[in-house]
């Protein structure tokens, strides 16, 4: 499998399991996601009496922007290692450069809209531009595609760098615009006048490898929720209420894992392999996993709030985080089920709707009460999954793509 020279040819074979270097690369994102959670407390003004006006909304939007940038870097790298030989020297160089850039982005996240914006933007642009340039240098038959991506990321890179030199509001606007352009052009096959565009659904990918990478990133985000809960509880003097909050946080993480893996999370690779257009389900699953990761990130913030202030009078933003994280996860998980089985279990949307409708009822209850409700609702979903699994043989993948 090892290939230290020669051309990079897409679609030769499915690389299968992730390499050790890719797993090492993932560790950087564990750190980066903890920085996302840490800055959320500052931007969302989550101390008692601290949430005023639109500050929770604007702060949350800025944090979400940084999370999306991290996801884009990880996702593009995962697609690259799933389309080419991940043991090739060129691919390993791509992963190493992206690893360093992601680490810089993670370090810069807490002050990305003040003093470290230039570091964050530069690391992002280097990660996005170095990938197609290295592929071109090592030789790939998809030269026109890589040239189009270089042109696209050069244009959006200007927005990232210029935005880093501006005050907060125009910086947010330029960075959001750059991400939006990258997302839209990626879905359209990176069209460039005179160079054409690609049909993404016809791309050849290593389906099993890509499916495993998505599962691994989900586990990264889930592990980050446990890390946040552990760090928050270890700072506490261990009174009964905080101990209960910590136990509830662990229960929620276990239930989120159980709901994810039953059963779509187990057979995503089979769904990609059996799809008529594997690249289409791979692209759709990317968006779905992003939604679930956003939900897990909000859930981690809810853990910290519940452990630090289990019986306090809550801010609205607190309850939104505690309930909203699981709601977003369940919505993403419902879409995931559709991608794998071409159907959605009613328990997903009923649970999400129930949690959302309970928000007004919990605005004057303690954070601990909200977390107890989350455990109960997720537990009901997990039990329904287990009941359905016992009724017959394991369900086979039936992707709609």
C-alpha positions in Angstrom: 0.0 0.0 0.0 2.8 2.4 0.8 3.6 4.7 -2.1 6.4 7.2 -1.7 6.5 8.3 -5.3 4.5 8.3 -8.4 1.2 9.9 -9.4 -1.8 10.3 -7.2 -4.6 8.4 -8.8 -8.1 8.8 -7.4 -10.4 5.8 -7.1 -7.8 3.1 -7.4 -9.0 1.3 -4.3 -10.7 2.0 -1.1 -8.0 2.7 1.5 -10.2 1.1 4.2 -9.2 1.9 7.8 -7.9 5.4 8.7 -4.1 5.6 9.0 -2.3 6.3 12.2 -1.4 9.8 10.9 -5.1 10.5 10.3 -5.9 9.5 13.9 -3.1 11.7 15.1 -4.6 14.5 13.0 -8.0 14.0 14.7 -6.5 14.6 18.1 -5.9 18.2 17.2 -9.6 18.6 16.7 -10.3 17.4 20.2 -8.3 20.3 21.4 -9.9 22.7 18.9 -13.5 21.7 19.9 -12.7 22.4 23.6 -11.6 25.9 22.6 -14.9 26.3 20.8 -16.8 25.4 24.0 -14.6 27.6 26.1 -15.2 30.7 23.9 -18.9 30.0 23.9 -19.1 30.9 27.6 -17.5 34.2 26.9 -19.5 35.1 23.8 -22.8 33.8 25.1 -22.4 35.8 28.4 -23.4 32.8 30.4 -22.7 34.0 33.9 -25.8 34.8 36.0 -27.2 38.1 35.0 -24.8 38.4 32.1 -26.9 37.8 29.0 -28.2 41.1 27.8 -29.9 42.1 24.5 -28.8 40.2 21.4 -25.4 39.3 22.9 -26.2 35.5 23.2 -27.4 35.4 19.6 -24.5 37.4 18.1 -21.9 35.6 20.3 -23.4 32.2 19.4 -23.3 33.1 15.7 -19.6 34.0 15.9 -18.7 30.8 17.7 -20.7 28.8 15.1 -18.7 30.5 12.3 -15.4 29.3 13.8 -16.8 25.8 14.3 -17.9 25.7 10.6 -14.4 26.8 9.5 -12.9 23.9 11.6 -15.3 21.5 10.0 -14.5 22.6 6.5 -10.8 22.0 7.1 -11.4 18.5 8.5 -14.0 17.5 5.9 -11.9 18.5 2.9 -8.9 16.6 4.3 -11.1 13.5 4.9 -12.4 13.6 1.4 -8.9 13.9 0.0 -7.6 10.9 1.9 -10.7 9.0 0.8 -10.1 9.7 -2.8 -6.3 9.1 -3.0 -3.8 6.8 -1.4 -3.4 8.1 2.2 0.0 6.4 2.4 1.4 8.4 -0.5 4.0 11.0 0.5 2.0 13.8 -1.0 -1.1 12.9 1.0 0.9 12.6 4.2 2.3 16.0 3.6 -1.2 17.4 3.1 -2.3 15.9 6.4 0.7 17.1 8.3 0.4 20.7 7.0 -3.4 20.7 7.8 -2.6 19.3 11.3 -0.3 22.2 12.0 -2.8 24.7 10.6 -5.7 23.2 12.6 -3.6 23.5 15.8 -3.0 27.2 15.1 -6.7 27.7 14.5 -7.5 26.0 17.7 -5.1 28.2 19.7 -6.5 31.3 18.0 -10.2 30.5 18.5 -10.7 32.2 21.9 -9.6 35.6 20.5 -10.3 35.1 16.8 -12.4 38.2 16.6 -9.9 40.4 18.4 -6.2 39.9 18.7 -5.6 36.5 17.0 -7.8 36.9 13.9 -4.8 37.1 11.5 -3.4 33.8 12.9 -6.7 32.1 12.5 -7.4 33.3 9.0 -3.8 32.6 7.8 -3.9 29.1 9.1 -7.2 28.5 7.5 -6.1 29.8 4.1 -2.8 27.8 4.2 -4.7 24.6 5.0 -7.2 25.2 2.1 -4.7 26.3 -0.5 -1.8 23.9 0.3 -4.0 20.8 -0.4 -4.7 21.3 -4.1 -1.3 22.8 -4.7 0.4 19.7 -3.2 -1.8 17.4 -5.3 -0.8 19.3 -8.4 2.9 19.1 -7.5 2.8 15.4 -7.0 0.9 14.7 -10.2 -2.8 14.0 -10.4 -4.9 13.4 -13.5 -7.6 15.8 -12.1 -5.5 18.9 -12.9 -8.4 21.0 -14.0 -10.3 20.3 -10.8 -7.3 21.2 -8.7 -6.7 24.4 -10.7 -10.3 25.4 -10.1 -10.0 24.8 -6.4 -6.8 26.8 -6.2 -8.6 29.7 -7.9 -11.6 29.4 -5.6 -9.6 29.3 -2.4 -7.3 32.1 -3.5 -10.3 34.3 -4.1 -11.9 33.4 -0.8 -8.5 33.6 0.9 -8.4 37.3 0.1 -11.7 37.7 2.0 -10.3 35.8 5.0 -7.0 37.8 5.2 -8.7 41.2 4.6 -11.4 40.3 7.1 -8.7 39.6 9.8 -7.5 43.3 9.4 -11.0 44.7 10.0 -13.1 45.3 13.1 -15.4 42.6 14.4 -18.6 43.2 12.4 -17.0 43.5 8.9 -14.7 40.6 9.8 -17.7 38.4 10.6 -19.4 39.4 7.3 -16.3 38.8 5.2 -15.5 35.5 6.8 -19.1 34.4 6.5 -19.2 35.4 2.9 -16.0 33.4 2.2 -17.4 30.3 3.8 -20.6 30.7 1.9 -18.8 31.0 -1.4 -16.7 27.9 -0.6 -19.8 25.9 0.3 -21.8 26.9 -2.8 -18.9 26.5 -5.3 -18.1 23.1 -3.7 -21.6 21.9 -4.2 -21.5 23.1 -7.8 -18.2 21.4 -8.6 -16.0 24.4 -8.3 -17.1 26.2 -11.5 -14.6 28.6 -13.1 -15.2 30.4 -16.4 -13.1 28.7 -19.1 -12.2 25.7 -16.9 -15.7 24.2 -16.5 -17.0 22.4 -13.5 -17.0 18.9 -11.9 -20.0 16.6 -11.4 -19.6 15.8 -7.7 -21.9 12.8 -7.8 -19.5 11.1 -10.3 -16.4 11.5 -8.1 -14.8 8.2 -7.1 -14.3 7.9 -3.4 -13.2 5.3 -0.9 -16.7 4.9 0.6 -15.7 2.8 3.6 -12.8 5.0 4.4 -14.9 8.2 4.2 -17.7 6.6 6.3 -15.2 5.6 9.0 -13.8 9.2 9.0 -17.2 10.6 9.7 -17.8 8.1 12.5 -14.5 9.1 14.0 -15.2 12.8 13.9 -18.5 12.1 15.6 -16.6 10.3 18.3 -14.2 13.2 18.6 -17.1 15.6 19.3 -18.7 13.1 21.7 -15.4 12.7 23.5 -15.2 16.4 23.8 -18.5 16.5 25.7 -17.1 14.0 28.2 -13.9 16.0 28.5 -15.8 19.2 29.2 -18.0 17.5 31.8 -14.9 16.0 33.5 -13.0 19.3 33.6 -16.0 21.2 34.9 -16.7 18.7 37.6 -13.1 18.4 38.6 -13.0 22.2 39.4 -16.1 21.8 41.7 -16.0 21.0 45.5 -18.2 17.9 44.8 -21.5 18.9 46.5 -24.4 16.6 45.9 -26.1 18.7 43.2 -23.0 19.0 41.1 -22.3 15.3 41.4 -25.8 14.6 40.1 -25.3 17.0 37.3 -22.0 15.3 36.4 -23.7 11.8 36.4 -26.5 13.2 34.2 -24.0 14.5 31.7 -22.3 11.1 31.5 -25.7 9.5 31.0 -26.6 11.9 28.2 -23.3 11.2 26.4 -23.8 7.4 26.6 -27.4 7.8 25.3 -26.2 10.0 22.4 -23.6 7.4 21.5 -26.3 4.6 21.7 -28.7 6.6 19.5 -26.1 7.3 16.9 -24.9 3.7 16.5 -28.3 2.0 16.4 -28.3 1.1 13.6 -27.4 3.7 11.0 -24.1 4.5 12.7 -23.0 0.9 12.4 -23.6 0.5 8.6 -22.9 3.8 7.1 -20.0 2.2 5.1 -22.4 -0.3 3.7 -24.8 2.4 2.7 -22.1 4.3 0.9 -20.9 1.2 -0.8 -24.4 0.2 -2.0 -25.5 3.7 -3.1 -26.0 4.4 -6.8 -24.0 7.6 -6.4 -21.6 7.1 -3.5 -20.2 10.6 -3.7 -23.7 12.0 -3.3 -24.4 10.1 0.0 -20.9 11.0 1.1 -21.5 14.7 0.6 -25.0 14.5 2.2 -23.5 12.6 5.2 -21.0 15.4 5.6 -23.8 17.9 6.2 -25.6 15.6 8.5 -22.6 14.9 10.7 -22.0 18.6 10.8 -25.5 19.1 12.2 -24.9 16.4 14.8 -21.5 17.8 15.8 -23.1 21.3 16.3 -25.6 19.6 18.6 -22.9 17.9 20.5 -21.0 21.1 20.9 -24.0 22.8 22.3 -24.6 19.8 24.6 -21.1 20.2 26.0 -21.8 23.8 26.8 -25.0 22.7 28.5 -23.0 20.2 30.6 -20.7 22.9 31.9 -23.7 25.2 32.8 -25.5 22.5 34.6 -22.4 21.4 36.6 -21.4 24.9 37.5 -24.9 26.2 38.3 -27.1 23.1 39.0 -29.7 24.8 41.1 -29.4 28.5 40.1 -32.0 30.6 38.4 -31.2 30.1 34.7 -30.6 32.6 31.9 -32.6 31.9 28.8 -29.4 31.1 26.9 -28.6 28.4 29.5 -31.8 26.4 28.8 -31.4 26.9 25.1 -28.0 25.3 25.2 -29.1 22.4 27.5 -32.2 21.5 25.5 -31.1 22.9 22.1 -28.0 20.7 21.8 -30.0 17.4 22.0 -32.7 18.8 19.7 -30.1 19.7 17.0 -28.5 16.2 17.4 -31.8 14.4 17.0 -32.7 16.4 13.9 -29.3 15.5 12.4 -29.8 11.9 13.5 -33.2 11.8 11.8 -31.6 13.0 8.5 -28.8 10.4 9.0 -31.4 7.6 9.3 -33.0 8.8 6.0 -29.6 8.7 4.2 -29.0 5.1 5.3 -32.5 3.6 5.3 -34.7 6.0 3.3 -37.0 6.5 6.2 -37.2 8.3 9.6 -38.3 6.8 12.9 -41.1 8.8 14.5 -39.3 8.8 17.9 -36.6 11.1 16.5 -38.8 14.0 15.6 -41.3 13.5 18.4 -38.4 13.7 21.0 -37.0 16.8 19.3 -40.4 18.4 19.3 -41.0 17.5 22.9 -37.8 19.1 24.1 -38.3 22.2 22.0 -41.9 22.7 23.4 -40.7 22.2 26.9 -38.4 25.3 26.7 -41.0 27.8 28.0 -41.8 25.5 30.9 -38.2 25.3 32.0 -37.2 29.0 31.8 -37.7 29.4 35.6 -36.6 25.9 36.6 -33.1 24.9 37.5 -30.6 23.7 34.9 -30.6 20.4 36.7 -34.3 20.0 36.0 -33.7 20.6 32.3 -30.8 18.0 32.2 -33.1 15.4 33.9 -35.7 16.0 31.2 -33.0 15.5 28.5 -32.0 12.2 30.0 -35.6 11.0 30.1 -36.3 11.9 26.5 -33.1 10.5 25.1 -33.6 7.4 27.2 -37.0 6.9 25.6 -35.6 7.2 22.1 -32.9 4.7 22.9 -35.4 2.2 24.4 -37.6 2.6 21.2 -34.5 1.8 19.1 -33.8 -1.3 21.2 -37.4 -2.5 20.9 -37.5 -2.1 17.2 -34.1 -3.9 16.8 -35.4 -6.9 18.7 -38.4 -7.4 16.4 -36.5 -8.9 13.5 -33.2 -9.4 11.7 -30.8 -6.5 11.4 -32.0 -4.0 8.8 -30.0 -3.7 5.7 -28.9 -0.3 4.2 -31.3 1.1 1.6 -29.9 4.6 0.7 -32.1 6.9 -1.4 -29.2 8.1 -3.5 
